[in-house]
Amino acid sequence: MDLDNRQAAPLNPSSGGTGEVKLAGRYLLTSRIAPGRLADFWRCEDEVLGRPVAAKILRQQLVSDSVIKRLFRKEAVAAARLTHSNIVSVFDTGEHDGAPFIVMEYLGGGSLRDRLAKGPLDPEEVAGLGADACAALGHAHKLGIVHGNIRPENVLFTEGGHLKVSDFAIAKAALANPRLTDPDGTFSSSAYAAPELASGSGPDARSDLYALAVILYECLVGVTPPAAARAAAASGPPSEDKPRTPSPKDLRPEVSDDLDMAIIGALQRNPDARFQSARALEKALRPLAGGRPASPAPAVPVAPRVRPNRPESPAGQQTRLTGSASPPPPPPPAAPYSPAGPASRPSPPGPEMAEVPRAPAHSARGESFLRTEGRWLLPTILVIAAAAAIVFSIPSLRTGIGNVVSPEQEDSQAEPVEISRAAAYDPPPGDGEETTRRLPQAVDGDPDTSWATSSYSRADLGGLKDGVGIYVDLGSARELSGIRVTSVAGGWQASVRVSDDGRTWSNPGSSQTVAADHTFETNVGSHRYWMIWITRLVETPGEGTSNNAFAVAIREIEPLEAD
């Protein structure tokens, strides 16, 4: 029997039979595992190697779609390059009676959708599953492969419970026809799609992380963010204490602050405001997994890491989800970004040691000179050196009184602290938006780029609010000696606020006038979140209009390590 007749018995989905259908003359179809909107999932027996395998077979009604068939084959070949402990291995691909198929490893432990049918999962388990999924996505992203269709059905488990991500091979083919529905006539993938995909943008690593964050949200509270937003809307209008889309912790208080913030950080509506790499999100999730072992390293060499222009960790926009249908509101990329850039490594030693030049031998006359004239010359040199030390130490002695050496100069010697992400803070009555797309430019290490506040008609933010802020997430509580801020123009005013959970902030201190290169002293203990709270603006070149000329443009924010 051929696959063209699979809609009739015995390959009809309702029958469960297979007849004697073999793919490539070796993979005998034994039972259907699940239907899909693009391809059906079958259990097979590899008669050559004598082992169970799984096969994805393009649905019969799509065989005539040349675009989908081409993408299906192309992505199957690309997916075969992925060899990682958290990715389902692709063994073979081909075509049977005009229908492309992909043969992959058979796991037998069901999908994450099966687990969710039993109710929400333990937070530590969710963190571990998320970290494992990030390991899979990170490996694929390094090789230039984006999944594009992450959802619980594509997160599978071995019989021993080990997580593996599936369907890298067919995600792009599925996206080629947005009218495709699931077998029940619904669009289950739409609940996991990043907002930018609805506007026609193609999927990238950040949209994969958004979809994963939706899954983790669902694992914790049992519903997706859009469903939670609808339920929240039915209970009354939103406020600062009750955002449009509640965070996981709002619905399940035992969720830790760190896990809550990690998921919020990946659910930002703006792609530039999310975690910018799977590695950065994995580093946020792995410590929360309750001792779950880290995923093994990839089994094959991967492409060398290239540092992107944007920061690897995301610039978040606000501390709670505020979208109505999808959550807006913690990069990129890639591992967390350090403003200081990657540390330089010493060159490996060569095969031979370089010859050290020898000092010339002293002449007899030189030795005689030292013996005779050195008796008075050496004490004279010591006296001159002591006098010079006294002269040059005077400015140092004055530092404690006259502040000849500024705090900015002293603090600038401290090492910059690694930043996990940057975010803007615009509390009510603000709209939650404060030039989100430019947030990465405040921590990208490039003095020629900048983040700026919105532009206002007056220096006091138009009299509309007390202030706006930009803050950095250090990933864990850290004590700082200061925060160095460079800006396009000086003369604006700000103070430092801190938070341990990214939600509740310390009261603003007295604002200080900020120079174009300024270091805020931070003698306030150890905290994870550090905010520059801007209370007065200045006219800034290149920002605003004639009617709204006041803003603050920040080139770089550098948290400085405490001594």
C-alpha positions as CSV (number, residue, x, y, z in Angstrom):
1,M,0.0,0.0,0.0
2,D,1.3,3.5,-0.8
3,L,1.1,6.7,1.2
4,D,-1.3,8.3,-1.3
5,N,-4.0,6.0,0.1
6,R,-3.2,6.6,3.7
7,Q,-6.4,8.6,4.3
8,A,-8.2,5.3,3.7
9,A,-7.8,2.2,5.8
10,P,-5.5,1.0,7.0
11,L,-3.5,4.3,7.1
12,N,-6.5,6.3,8.0
13,P,-5.7,8.1,11.3
14,S,-8.7,6.5,13.0
15,S,-7.6,3.0,12.2
16,G,-4.1,2.9,13.7
17,G,-3.1,0.3,11.1
18,T,-0.3,0.6,8.6
19,G,-0.4,-2.3,6.3
20,E,3.1,-2.9,4.9
21,V,4.2,0.7,4.2
22,K,8.0,1.1,4.3
23,L,9.8,4.3,3.9
24,A,13.1,4.1,1.9
25,G,12.6,0.3,1.9
26,R,13.6,0.0,5.6
27,Y,11.4,2.0,8.0
28,L,8.2,0.0,8.6
29,L,5.3,2.2,9.9
30,T,3.9,0.5,13.0
31,S,1.5,3.0,14.6
32,R,0.7,6.7,14.5
33,I,1.9,8.7,17.5
34,A,0.1,12.0,16.8
35,P,-1.3,14.1,13.9
36,G,0.1,17.5,13.1
37,R,-0.9,20.5,11.1
38,L,2.0,20.0,8.7
39,A,3.0,16.3,9.1
40,D,1.8,13.2,10.9
41,F,4.1,11.6,13.5
42,W,4.6,7.8,13.2
43,R,6.4,5.1,15.1
44,C,8.4,2.9,12.8
45,E,10.7,-0.1,13.0
46,D,14.1,0.3,11.3
47,E,14.5,-3.1,9.8
48,V,18.1,-2.6,8.9
49,L,19.4,-1.7,12.4
50,G,16.6,-3.4,14.3
51,R,15.5,-0.4,16.4
52,P,12.4,1.8,16.8
53,V,12.5,5.2,15.2
54,A,10.0,7.9,14.5
55,A,9.0,9.5,11.3
56,K,7.3,12.8,10.3
57,I,5.4,12.4,7.0
58,L,4.1,15.5,5.2
59,R,0.3,15.5,5.2
60,Q,-1.3,14.3,2.0
61,Q,-3.1,17.5,1.2
62,L,0.2,19.4,1.3
63,V,2.1,17.2,-1.1
64,S,1.1,19.4,-4.0
65,D,2.5,22.6,-2.3
66,S,6.0,22.9,-3.9
67,V,7.1,25.6,-1.5
68,I,6.3,23.6,1.6
69,K,7.9,20.5,0.1
70,R,11.1,22.3,-0.7
71,L,11.4,23.9,2.7
72,F,10.5,20.6,4.4
73,R,13.5,18.9,2.6
74,K,15.9,21.9,3.1
75,E,15.2,22.1,6.8
76,A,15.5,18.4,7.3
77,V,19.0,18.5,6.0
78,A,19.8,21.5,8.2
79,A,18.4,19.8,11.3
80,A,20.6,16.7,10.6
81,R,23.5,18.9,11.6
82,L,22.2,19.3,15.1
83,T,23.9,16.8,17.4
84,H,23.1,17.7,21.0
85,S,21.8,15.8,24.0
86,N,18.7,18.1,24.2
87,I,17.8,17.9,20.5
88,V,16.0,15.0,18.8
89,S,18.5,13.5,16.4
90,V,17.6,13.3,12.7
91,F,18.7,10.0,11.0
92,D,17.3,10.1,7.5
93,T,15.1,12.0,5.0
94,G,13.5,11.1,1.7
95,E,10.3,10.9,-0.2
96,H,7.7,8.2,-0.5
97,D,5.1,8.4,-3.3
98,G,5.6,12.2,-3.5
99,A,5.4,12.8,0.3
100,P,8.6,14.0,2.0
101,F,9.5,12.3,5.3
102,I,12.0,12.7,8.1
103,V,13.3,9.9,10.2
104,M,14.4,10.7,13.7
105,E,15.1,9.0,17.1
106,Y,12.2,7.5,18.9
107,L,11.9,8.7,22.5
108,G,8.8,7.1,24.0
109,G,8.4,9.5,27.0
110,G,5.6,11.6,25.6
111,S,5.5,15.4,25.2
112,L,5.3,18.4,27.5
113,R,1.7,18.7,26.4
114,D,1.0,15.3,27.9
115,R,2.5,16.5,31.2
116,L,0.6,19.8,31.2
117,A,-2.7,17.8,30.8
118,K,-2.1,16.7,34.4
119,G,-1.7,20.3,35.8
120,P,1.0,22.9,36.5
121,L,4.5,21.7,37.2
122,D,6.8,22.3,40.2
123,P,8.7,25.6,39.8
124,E,12.1,23.9,40.1
125,E,11.1,21.4,37.5
126,V,10.0,24.3,35.2
127,A,13.3,26.1,35.7
128,G,15.2,22.9,34.8
129,L,13.1,22.1,31.7
130,G,13.5,25.7,30.6
131,A,17.3,25.6,31.0
132,D,17.5,22.3,29.1
133,A,15.4,23.8,26.3
134,C,17.7,26.8,26.2
135,A,20.7,24.5,25.8
136,A,19.0,23.0,22.8
137,L,18.0,26.3,21.3
138,G,21.4,27.9,22.0
139,H,23.2,25.1,20.1
140,A,20.9,25.5,17.1
141,H,21.2,29.2,17.1
142,K,25.0,29.0,17.0
143,L,24.7,27.0,13.8
144,G,22.3,29.6,12.3
145,I,19.2,27.4,12.8
146,V,16.1,29.0,14.3
147,H,13.3,26.7,15.4
148,G,10.4,29.1,14.8
149,N,7.6,27.0,16.2
150,I,8.4,26.2,19.8
151,R,5.3,24.8,21.6
152,P,4.6,22.0,24.2
153,E,4.0,19.5,21.4
154,N,7.6,19.9,20.2
155,V,9.2,19.4,23.7
156,L,9.6,15.7,24.1
157,F,11.0,13.3,26.7
158,T,12.8,10.0,26.7
159,E,11.4,7.2,28.8
160,G,13.8,8.3,31.5
161,G,12.5,11.8,31.5
162,H,15.3,13.5,29.6
163,L,14.1,16.6,27.6
164,K,14.7,16.9,23.9
165,V,13.4,19.6,21.5
166,S,11.9,18.3,18.2
167,D,10.8,19.7,14.9
168,F,13.7,22.0,14.0
169,A,13.3,20.4,10.6
170,I,9.8,21.6,9.7
171,A,9.2,24.9,11.5
172,K,10.0,27.0,8.5
173,A,7.9,24.9,6.2
174,A,4.9,25.3,8.6
175,L,5.4,29.1,8.5
176,A,5.3,29.1,4.7
177,N,1.5,28.6,4.9
178,P,0.0,30.6,7.7
179,R,-3.4,29.2,6.9
180,L,-2.4,25.7,8.2
181,T,-4.4,24.6,11.2
182,D,-4.0,21.8,13.6
183,P,-6.0,18.6,12.9
184,D,-8.7,19.9,15.2
185,G,-9.0,23.1,13.1
186,T,-7.3,25.4,15.6
187,F,-4.1,27.4,15.5
188,S,-2.3,26.2,18.7
189,S,1.0,27.8,17.6
190,S,-0.5,31.3,17.6
191,A,-0.5,31.4,21.4
192,Y,3.3,30.9,21.5
193,A,4.2,33.2,18.6
194,A,6.2,36.3,19.4
195,P,4.3,39.6,18.7
196,E,6.6,40.7,15.9
197,L,5.7,37.6,13.9
198,A,2.2,38.9,13.5
199,S,3.6,42.0,11.8
200,G,5.5,40.0,9.2
201,S,8.9,39.8,10.8
202,G,10.7,36.5,10.4
203,P,11.5,34.4,13.4
204,D,14.9,34.7,15.1
205,A,16.6,33.5,18.2
206,R,14.6,36.0,20.3
207,S,11.3,34.9,19.0
208,D,12.3,31.3,20.0
209,L,12.9,32.6,23.5
210,Y,9.6,34.3,23.7
211,A,7.8,31.1,22.7
212,L,9.8,29.2,25.3
213,A,8.8,31.8,28.0
214,V,5.1,31.4,27.1
215,I,5.6,27.6,27.6
216,L,7.3,28.1,31.0
217,Y,4.5,30.5,32.0
218,E,1.9,27.9,31.1
219,C,3.9,25.2,33.0
220,L,3.7,27.3,36.1
221,V,0.1,28.5,36.1
222,G,-1.7,26.2,33.7
223,V,-2.7,28.9,31.1
224,T,-0.8,31.0,28.6
225,P,-0.3,34.7,29.1
226,P,-3.1,35.7,26.7
227,A,-5.6,33.5,28.6
228,A,-4.3,35.0,31.9
229,A,-4.8,38.5,30.5
230,R,-8.4,37.8,29.6
231,A,-9.1,36.4,33.0
232,A,-7.5,39.5,34.6
233,A,-9.5,41.9,32.4
234,A,-12.7,40.2,33.5
235,S,-11.9,41.0,37.1
236,G,-11.6,44.7,36.7
237,P,-9.5,47.5,35.1
238,P,-5.7,47.2,35.3
239,S,-3.6,49.3,37.8
240,E,0.0,49.4,38.9
241,D,-0.7,46.7,41.6
242,K,-2.8,44.7,39.1
243,P,-1.2,44.7,35.6
244,R,-3.1,43.6,32.5
245,T,-1.3,40.4,32.3
246,P,-0.4,39.0,35.7
247,S,3.1,37.6,36.2
248,P,3.6,33.9,37.2
249,K,4.2,35.0,40.8
250,D,1.0,37.0,40.9
251,L,-0.9,33.8,40.1
252,R,1.3,31.4,42.0
253,P,3.0,33.1,45.0
254,E,5.5,30.2,45.6
255,V,7.2,31.0,42.3
256,S,10.6,32.6,43.2
257,D,11.3,36.2,42.3
258,D,14.2,35.1,40.1
259,L,12.2,32.6,38.1
260,D,9.4,35.1,37.8
261,M,11.7,37.8,36.5
262,A,13.5,35.5,34.1
263,I,10.2,34.6,32.5
264,I,9.0,38.2,32.4
265,G,12.4,39.1,30.8
266,A,11.8,36.7,27.9
267,L,8.2,37.8,27.5
268,Q,9.0,41.4,26.5
269,R,6.9,42.5,23.5
270,N,9.9,44.3,22.0
271,P,12.5,41.8,20.7
272,D,15.4,44.1,21.7
273,A,14.1,44.1,25.3
274,R,14.3,40.4,25.8
275,F,17.1,38.1,26.6
276,Q,19.2,38.3,23.5
277,S,20.5,34.7,23.6
278,A,19.5,31.3,24.8
279,R,22.7,31.1,26.8
280,A,21.8,34.2,28.8
281,L,18.3,32.8,29.6
282,E,19.8,29.4,30.5
283,K,22.2,31.1,32.9
284,A,19.3,32.7,34.6
285,L,17.2,29.5,34.8
286,R,19.8,26.8,35.6
287,P,20.6,27.9,39.2
288,L,16.8,27.8,40.0
289,A,16.5,24.2,38.9
290,G,17.0,22.7,42.4
291,G,20.2,20.8,41.6
292,R,19.2,19.4,38.2
293,P,22.5,18.6,36.3
294,A,23.5,20.9,33.5
295,S,22.9,19.6,30.0
296,P,26.0,17.8,28.5
297,A,28.0,19.8,26.0
298,P,27.3,19.3,22.3
299,A,28.7,16.2,20.8
300,V,30.0,18.0,17.7
301,P,32.1,21.1,17.3
302,V,30.1,24.3,17.0
303,A,30.7,27.5,15.2
304,P,32.9,30.0,17.2
305,R,31.0,32.5,19.2
306,V,30.8,35.9,17.6
307,R,30.0,38.8,19.9
308,P,27.0,40.7,18.5
309,N,26.7,44.4,18.4
310,R,23.7,44.4,20.7
311,P,24.1,43.2,24.3
312,E,23.5,39.5,24.9
313,S,21.2,40.1,27.7
314,P,17.9,41.8,27.1
315,A,16.9,45.2,27.8
316,G,13.6,44.9,29.6
317,Q,11.0,47.6,29.4
318,Q,9.1,47.3,32.7
319,T,8.8,45.1,35.7
320,R,5.4,43.5,34.9
321,L,3.6,42.2,32.0
322,T,1.3,44.8,30.6
323,G,0.2,43.6,27.2
324,S,-3.5,42.9,26.5
325,A,-3.3,39.9,24.2
326,S,0.3,38.9,24.5
327,P,2.5,39.8,27.5
328,P,4.9,42.7,26.9
329,P,5.9,43.1,29.7
330,P,14.3,40.0,31.0
331,P,19.0,39.2,25.9
332,P,21.7,39.0,23.3
333,P,22.4,37.6,23.1
334,A,24.2,35.0,23.8
335,A,25.8,34.9,27.3
336,P,25.3,37.9,29.6
337,Y,26.9,41.0,28.3
338,S,29.9,42.7,30.0
339,P,30.4,46.3,29.2
340,A,34.1,45.8,29.5
341,G,34.0,43.4,26.6
342,P,35.5,39.9,26.6
343,A,38.7,39.4,28.5
344,S,41.8,39.1,26.4
345,R,43.6,35.8,26.6
346,P,47.4,35.5,26.6
347,S,48.8,33.9,23.5
348,P,49.8,30.3,23.9
349,P,53.6,29.8,24.3
350,G,55.4,29.0,21.1
351,P,57.4,25.8,20.6
352,E,60.6,27.5,21.6
353,M,61.4,30.0,24.3
354,A,62.5,33.4,22.9
355,E,66.2,34.1,23.7
356,V,66.6,36.7,26.4
357,P,69.2,39.4,25.4
358,R,72.1,39.4,27.8
359,A,73.2,42.5,29.5
360,P,76.7,43.6,28.4
361,A,79.5,42.9,30.8
362,H,80.7,45.8,32.9
363,S,84.0,47.1,32.0
364,A,86.8,47.3,34.6
365,R,86.6,51.1,34.4
366,G,82.9,51.1,35.1
367,E,83.4,48.9,38.2
368,S,86.2,51.2,39.4
369,F,83.9,54.3,39.0
370,L,81.2,52.6,41.1
371,R,83.7,51.8,43.8
372,T,85.2,55.3,44.0
373,E,82.5,57.8,43.1
374,G,79.5,55.7,44.2
375,R,80.3,56.6,47.9
376,W,78.9,60.1,47.4
377,L,76.7,59.6,44.4
378,L,74.3,57.1,45.9
379,P,73.4,59.1,48.9
380,T,72.8,62.2,46.7
381,I,70.4,60.2,44.5
382,L,68.5,59.0,47.5
383,V,68.1,62.5,48.9
384,I,66.7,63.8,45.5
385,A,64.3,60.8,45.3
386,A,62.9,61.4,48.8
387,A,62.4,65.1,48.0
388,A,60.5,64.3,44.8
389,A,58.3,61.8,46.6
390,I,57.3,64.5,49.1
391,V,56.5,67.0,46.4
392,F,54.4,64.6,44.3
393,S,52.6,63.3,47.3
394,I,51.2,66.7,48.3
395,P,48.2,66.4,45.9
396,S,47.5,62.9,47.3
397,L,47.5,64.3,50.8
398,R,45.1,67.0,49.7
399,T,42.6,64.5,48.3
400,G,40.9,63.8,51.5
401,I,40.3,67.5,52.2
402,G,40.3,69.4,48.9
403,N,39.1,66.5,46.7
404,V,41.8,67.2,44.1
405,V,41.2,63.6,42.8
406,S,37.5,63.4,42.1
407,P,35.4,60.4,43.1
408,E,34.8,59.9,39.3
409,Q,38.5,59.3,38.8
410,E,38.8,57.0,41.8
411,D,35.8,54.9,40.9
412,S,36.7,54.7,37.2
413,Q,39.6,52.5,38.3
414,A,37.1,49.8,39.5
415,E,36.3,46.9,37.2
416,P,32.9,47.1,35.5
417,V,30.4,44.5,36.6
418,E,28.7,42.2,34.2
419,I,25.2,43.3,33.2
420,S,22.4,40.7,32.7
421,R,19.9,43.1,31.1
422,A,18.8,46.7,31.0
423,A,15.3,48.0,31.3
424,A,13.3,51.2,31.4
425,Y,11.0,52.2,34.2
426,D,8.0,54.5,33.5
427,P,5.5,54.1,36.4
428,P,1.9,55.4,36.2
429,P,0.7,57.7,35.0
430,G,3.4,56.8,32.4
431,D,2.4,54.5,29.5
432,G,5.2,52.0,30.3
433,E,7.1,52.9,27.1
434,E,10.4,54.8,27.2
435,T,12.2,54.4,23.9
436,T,12.5,50.6,24.4
437,R,14.1,49.9,21.1
438,R,17.2,51.9,22.1
439,L,17.7,50.3,25.5
440,P,20.5,48.0,24.3
441,Q,22.5,51.0,23.3
442,A,23.0,52.1,26.9
443,V,25.0,48.9,27.7
444,D,26.6,48.0,24.3
445,G,30.1,49.4,25.0
446,D,29.8,51.8,22.1
447,P,30.1,55.5,23.1
448,D,28.7,56.5,19.7
449,T,25.2,55.1,20.5
450,S,22.8,56.1,23.2
451,W,19.5,55.4,24.9
452,A,17.3,58.4,25.5
453,T,14.2,59.2,27.5
454,S,11.1,60.4,25.6
455,S,11.2,64.1,24.8
456,Y,9.2,66.6,26.9
457,S,8.2,70.2,26.7
458,R,9.8,71.2,30.0
459,A,12.8,70.1,32.0
460,D,10.5,68.8,34.8
461,L,9.2,66.1,32.4
462,G,6.4,68.4,31.3
463,G,5.0,68.4,34.8
464,L,3.5,65.0,34.0
465,K,5.5,62.7,36.4
466,D,8.1,62.7,39.1
467,G,10.7,60.9,37.0
468,V,11.6,58.0,34.7
469,G,14.3,55.5,35.1
470,I,16.7,53.1,33.4
471,Y,18.0,50.2,35.4
472,V,20.3,47.3,35.0
473,D,19.9,43.7,36.3
474,L,23.2,42.2,37.5
475,G,21.8,38.7,37.6
476,S,22.4,38.4,41.4
477,A,22.8,40.8,44.3
478,R,26.1,42.7,44.0
479,E,27.7,45.5,46.0
480,L,28.9,48.3,43.9
481,S,31.4,51.1,44.5
482,G,29.6,53.3,42.0
483,I,27.8,53.6,38.7
484,R,29.5,55.4,35.9
485,V,27.1,57.1,33.5
486,T,28.2,58.9,30.3
487,S,25.7,61.0,28.5
488,V,25.4,63.2,25.4
489,A,24.9,66.3,27.5
490,G,25.4,67.1,31.2
491,G,23.3,69.2,33.5
492,W,20.4,66.8,34.1
493,Q,19.5,65.5,37.5
494,A,19.1,62.0,38.9
495,S,19.5,59.7,41.9
496,V,20.1,56.0,42.4
497,R,17.4,53.6,43.4
498,V,17.8,49.9,44.1
499,S,15.6,46.8,44.3
500,D,16.0,43.1,45.2
501,D,13.1,41.8,43.1
502,G,12.8,44.3,40.2
503,R,9.3,45.3,41.5
504,T,9.7,47.2,44.8
505,W,12.2,50.1,44.6
506,S,13.9,52.1,47.2
507,N,12.7,55.7,47.7
508,P,14.5,58.2,45.5
509,G,17.3,60.0,47.3
510,S,18.3,63.6,46.8
511,S,18.9,64.2,43.1
512,Q,22.3,65.4,42.0
513,T,23.3,67.3,38.9
514,V,25.0,64.9,36.5
515,A,28.0,65.7,34.4
516,A,28.5,64.3,30.9
517,D,30.9,61.8,32.5
518,H,29.6,61.1,36.0
519,T,30.0,58.5,38.7
520,F,27.2,58.0,41.3
521,E,28.5,56.8,44.6
522,T,26.6,53.7,45.8
523,N,27.1,53.0,49.4
524,V,23.8,51.2,49.8
525,G,24.8,47.6,50.2
526,S,24.3,44.6,48.0
527,H,21.4,44.6,45.4
528,R,20.5,43.0,42.1
529,Y,18.7,45.8,40.4
530,W,20.2,49.4,40.2
531,M,18.3,52.3,38.7
532,I,19.3,55.7,37.5
533,W,16.1,57.7,38.4
534,I,16.0,60.8,36.2
535,T,14.1,63.8,37.7
536,R,15.2,66.7,35.5
537,L,16.0,66.9,31.8
538,V,18.2,69.1,29.7
539,E,18.0,70.2,26.1
540,T,19.9,67.4,24.3
541,P,21.4,67.7,20.8
542,G,19.8,65.3,18.4
543,E,16.8,64.5,20.6
544,G,13.3,65.8,20.5
545,T,11.7,68.7,18.6
546,S,11.4,72.4,19.0
547,N,8.2,71.9,21.0
548,N,9.6,68.9,23.0
549,A,13.3,69.7,23.4
550,F,14.0,68.2,26.8
551,A,15.4,64.7,27.3
552,V,18.3,62.8,28.7
553,A,20.5,60.7,26.3
554,I,22.8,58.1,28.1
555,R,25.7,56.7,26.1
556,E,26.8,54.0,28.6
557,I,25.9,52.7,32.1
558,E,28.8,50.9,33.9
559,P,28.2,49.4,37.3
560,L,31.6,49.4,39.1
561,E,32.7,46.6,41.3
562,A,33.1,47.3,45.0
563,D,36.6,47.0,46.5
